[in-house]
């Protein structure tokens, strides 16, 4: 699920589902060939029974850069916390507590990300809602044993499934509305009005897209400009349509994160089937749409995970047993649903 390039003396932080953090230099990790299986994390770190590694963060080798970085935590129950990177400069060999959970709760860590104060945070929930807020909306905590603050208000039975960091372009509501009407990815873009061409080109270059995948094999890409910033701790806005029976058709959201057109994704089901497709094969449609079929799963089968992979690995695909991505279904699947939140 994670692939990165690092120098041998660069430190790597390992955050577990129990809220602990472990640290190891790259040179201490077992080196092997691309075909080797590797070693179990339980043989490298003193993990407790049932504890698994949730997030791996490679850090700059130059510790002078750490003062500009912050660590953002998110839990399944919608809590978030921001700490300076300096708080994790020293980690003992047996690890230390990085995030404390409320007593008696079944909360767990679902994501950790490095961010700057000039960036935004996106939390996506299983119910199809999402909330975007400024990183600075979460005050910087000095303690590592705090439970954090409310990042997203969840309905009964719902939980946060992903934490993402988005760049902040500094657009106004009017600029976003004008851009979205004339964006090149639209089927019928309107002539550019109310926005200078130079500004339009800058927004197009800086545009990010949010990929959302559901358990029943449906998904879509939507422009990050459609996800307006709101206050931290709110119920959020629609990430993928759930009304008019689409909740049953789509199933719960299993993945939602920013993607680039040059990347590929791999979807895996609970019956050990997988498909691999390029991001460019996933259509860009509205945030309030219901998505299109990406994976034609069998009855009772569900997508359980989605991972990004490099497109340059394409030559290694085509192994026996690999399935092809289902082509986008007819336009009837591309249903635009107005959730009443207005322009994003």
C-alpha positions in Angstrom: 0.0 0.0 0.0 3.0 2.3 0.4 6.0 2.8 -1.9 8.7 5.4 -1.4 12.3 6.1 -2.1 14.6 6.9 0.9 18.3 7.2 1.7 19.8 4.5 3.9 20.2 6.9 6.9 16.7 8.4 6.6 14.4 7.6 9.6 11.1 5.9 9.0 8.1 6.1 11.4 5.7 3.2 11.8 2.3 4.1 13.3 0.2 1.2 14.6 -3.6 0.7 14.9 -3.1 0.9 18.7 -1.8 4.4 18.5 1.9 3.6 19.0 4.8 4.8 16.9 8.0 3.0 16.1 11.1 4.3 14.5 13.8 2.6 12.4 16.5 3.7 10.0 16.2 2.5 6.4 19.4 0.6 6.6 18.0 -1.6 9.4 15.1 -2.8 7.1 15.8 -6.1 5.4 17.2 -5.7 1.9 16.0 -8.0 -0.8 15.2 -8.4 -4.5 12.0 -7.2 -6.1 10.8 -10.8 -6.1 11.6 -11.5 -2.4 8.8 -11.9 0.1 10.3 -9.7 2.8 10.0 -10.3 6.6 6.9 -9.9 8.8 6.7 -6.6 10.7 6.3 -8.6 13.9 9.9 -9.8 13.4 11.1 -6.2 13.0 9.1 -4.3 15.6 7.9 -5.3 19.1 4.2 -5.4 18.1 1.6 -6.5 20.6 -0.9 -9.3 19.7 -3.5 -7.8 17.3 -1.4 -4.7 16.6 -0.7 -3.9 13.0 1.1 -1.1 11.2 -1.4 1.4 9.8 0.8 4.1 8.3 4.5 4.3 7.3 6.1 7.8 7.1 9.6 8.3 5.7 11.1 11.5 7.1 13.7 13.9 5.6 17.2 12.8 6.5 18.0 16.4 7.3 16.3 17.0 10.7 16.5 20.8 10.1 13.5 20.4 7.8 11.3 18.8 10.5 10.5 22.1 12.1 8.3 23.0 9.1 6.4 19.7 9.2 3.4 18.7 11.2 1.9 15.2 11.9 -1.9 14.9 11.5 -3.6 12.0 13.1 -7.2 10.7 12.4 -9.2 8.0 14.1 -12.2 5.9 13.0 -14.4 7.8 15.4 -13.6 11.2 13.7 -11.0 12.6 16.1 -8.0 14.4 14.8 -4.8 15.8 16.3 -1.9 17.9 15.0 1.6 17.7 16.4 4.9 19.2 15.4 7.3 16.8 13.8 9.8 17.5 16.6 7.6 15.6 19.0 8.8 12.4 17.3 12.4 13.2 17.0 13.3 10.6 19.7 11.5 7.3 19.7 12.8 4.4 21.9 13.4 1.0 20.4 10.2 -0.4 21.9 8.1 2.4 20.6 6.1 5.0 22.4 2.5 6.2 22.5 1.6 8.5 19.7 -2.2 8.8 20.0 -4.4 7.9 23.0 -8.0 6.8 22.6 -10.9 7.5 24.9 -11.2 5.0 27.7 -13.5 2.1 26.9 -13.9 3.0 23.2 -13.2 0.7 20.2 -11.5 3.6 18.4 -8.4 3.0 16.3 -5.9 4.9 14.2 -6.9 5.0 10.5 -4.4 7.5 9.1 -1.3 9.6 9.8 0.0 12.2 7.4 2.7 14.8 7.2 1.4 18.3 6.3 2.2 22.0 6.3 0.1 24.7 7.8 -0.7 25.9 4.3 -2.5 22.7 3.4 -6.0 21.3 3.9 -7.2 18.1 5.4 -9.9 15.8 3.9 -11.7 13.2 6.0 -13.9 10.6 4.2 -16.5 8.5 5.9 -17.9 5.1 5.1 -21.4 6.6 4.7 -20.3 8.6 1.7 -19.8 12.0 3.4 -16.5 14.0 3.5 -15.3 17.1 5.3 -12.5 19.4 4.3 -10.9 21.9 6.6 -7.7 23.9 7.0 -4.8 22.1 8.8 -4.6 25.0 11.2 -8.2 24.5 12.2 -6.7 21.8 14.5 -4.5 23.5 17.0 -1.0 22.2 17.5 -0.9 19.9 20.5 2.2 19.6 22.7 1.1 16.3 24.2 1.3 12.9 22.5 -1.2 11.4 25.0 -4.2 13.5 24.0 -7.2 12.1 22.3 -7.4 15.1 20.0 -10.4 17.1 18.9 -13.5 16.4 16.8 -12.6 16.4 13.1 -15.9 15.0 11.7 -19.3 14.5 13.4 -20.4 11.0 12.5 -23.8 9.4 12.5 -24.5 6.2 14.5 -22.6 3.3 13.0 -20.5 5.4 10.7 -16.7 5.8 10.8 -13.9 7.6 9.0 -12.0 5.5 6.5 -9.3 7.8 5.1 -7.2 10.9 5.9 -5.8 12.9 3.0 -3.8 16.1 2.6 -4.8 18.5 -0.2 -3.0 21.5 -1.5 -4.6 24.9 -1.0 -4.8 26.9 -4.2 -6.4 30.0 -2.7 -9.5 30.2 -4.9 -12.7 32.1 -4.2 -16.2 30.6 -4.5 -16.8 32.6 -7.7 -13.5 31.3 -9.3 -14.3 27.7 -8.5 -17.8 28.0 -10.0 -16.5 29.6 -13.2 -13.7 27.0 -13.5 -16.0 24.0 -12.9 -18.3 25.1 -15.7 -15.5 25.2 -18.2 -13.2 22.5 -17.0 -11.7 20.4 -19.8 -12.8 17.1 -18.2 -16.5 18.0 -18.5 -18.5 16.4 -21.3 -20.0 19.8 -22.3 -17.7 22.5 -21.0 -19.2 26.0 -21.3 -17.3 29.0 -22.8 -15.0 30.5 -20.2 -16.7 33.4 -18.4 -15.8 35.4 -15.2 -12.3 34.0 -15.1 -9.2 35.2 -16.9 -7.5 32.6 -19.1 -4.2 32.8 -17.1 -6.0 32.1 -13.9 -8.0 29.3 -15.5 -4.8 27.7 -16.7 -3.2 28.0 -13.2 -6.2 26.3 -11.6 -6.1 23.5 -14.1 -2.5 22.9 -13.5 -3.0 22.8 -9.7 -6.2 20.8 -9.8 -6.4 17.6 -7.8 -8.9 14.7 -8.2 -10.5 12.6 -5.4 -11.0 9.0 -6.2 -13.9 7.3 -4.3 -14.5 3.5 -4.4 -17.4 1.6 -2.9 -17.8 -2.0 -1.7 -20.0 -3.0 -4.6 -17.5 -2.0 -7.2 -18.6 1.5 -8.1 -16.4 4.5 -8.1 -15.6 7.9 -9.6 -13.2 10.8 -9.7 -14.2 14.3 -8.7 -12.4 17.6 -8.8 -11.1 18.7 -5.4 -12.5 22.2 -6.2 -15.9 20.7 -5.6 -15.0 20.0 -2.0 -15.4 23.3 -0.3 -13.7 24.0 3.0 -16.0 23.9 6.0 -15.6 24.1 9.8 -13.8 21.2 11.5 -16.2 18.9 13.3 -19.1 19.2 10.9 -21.2 16.5 9.3 -19.5 17.1 6.0 -20.8 17.2 2.5 -21.7 14.5 -0.1 -18.7 12.6 -1.4 -20.7 10.1 -3.4 -24.5 9.9 -3.8 -26.4 7.8 -1.2 -30.0 8.9 -1.8 -32.6 7.4 -4.2 -31.4 3.8 -3.6 -27.8 4.4 -4.5 -26.7 3.6 -1.0 -27.8 0.0 -1.5 -26.5 -0.1 -5.0 -23.0 1.2 -4.1 -22.5 -0.2 -0.7 -20.3 1.6 1.9 -17.2 3.6 0.8 -14.0 1.6 1.2 -11.5 4.1 -0.2 -11.2 7.8 -1.0 -8.0 9.6 -1.7 -6.3 12.0 -4.2 -4.9 10.5 -7.4 -3.0 11.6 -10.4 -3.8 10.7 -14.0 -0.4 9.0 -14.4 -1.1 6.5 -11.6 -2.8 3.1 -11.5 -5.0 1.5 -8.9 -5.5 -2.1 -7.8 -8.9 -3.1 -6.3 -9.1 -6.3 -4.2 -12.2 -8.2 -3.1 -13.0 -10.3 -0.1 -12.9 -13.4 -2.4 -9.3 -12.7 -3.4 -10.0 -11.3 -6.8 -8.3 -8.2 -8.1 -8.3 -5.8 -11.0 -5.8 -3.2 -12.1 -6.6 -0.1 -14.1 -5.2 3.3 -14.9 -6.6 6.3 -13.2 -7.4 7.8 -16.6 -9.9 5.0 -17.2 -12.0 6.3 -14.2 -14.2 9.1 -15.4 -14.3 12.5 -13.8 -17.8 13.3 -12.8 -19.5 15.5 -10.2 -19.0 15.2 -6.4 -22.7 14.5 -5.9 -22.9 11.8 -8.6 -23.4 8.1 -7.8 -20.4 6.8 -9.7 -20.0 4.1 -12.4 -19.2 0.4 -12.2 -15.5 -0.2 -12.1 -15.5 -3.8 -10.9 -18.3 -6.3 -11.7 -18.3 -8.2 -8.5 -20.2 -11.4 -7.9 -23.2 -11.7 -5.7 -22.1 -11.4 -2.1 -18.6 -10.3 -3.1 -17.3 -6.9 -2.0 -14.3 -4.7 -2.7 -12.3 -4.4 0.5 -9.3 -2.3 -0.5 -7.8 0.0 -3.1 -4.1 0.8 -3.5 -2.2 3.1 -5.8 0.7 1.7 -7.9 3.2 3.1 -10.3 2.2 3.0 -14.0 5.8 2.0 -14.9 5.0 -1.4 -13.4 2.6 -2.1 -16.2 5.0 -4.5 -17.9 4.7 -6.8 -15.0 0.9 -7.2 -15.3 -0.9 -9.8 -17.3 -0.3 -12.7 -14.9 -2.7 -15.6 -15.0 -5.8 -15.0 -12.9 -5.8 -11.2 -13.2 -9.1 -9.7 -14.2 -9.7 -6.8 -16.4 -11.4 -3.6 -15.3 -15.1 -3.5 -16.1 -15.8 -0.8 -18.6 -17.8 2.1 -17.3 -21.5 1.2 -17.6 -24.0 3.2 -19.6 -24.9 6.8 -18.8 -27.7 5.6 -16.6 -25.0 4.9 -13.9 -23.7 8.5 -14.2 -26.5 10.0 -12.1 -25.9 13.5 -10.8 -27.6 14.0 -7.4 -28.0 17.5 -5.9 -27.4 17.3 -2.2 -28.5 20.8 -1.5 -25.2 22.2 -0.4 -24.8 24.5 -3.4 -21.6 25.2 -5.3 -18.4 23.9 -3.9 
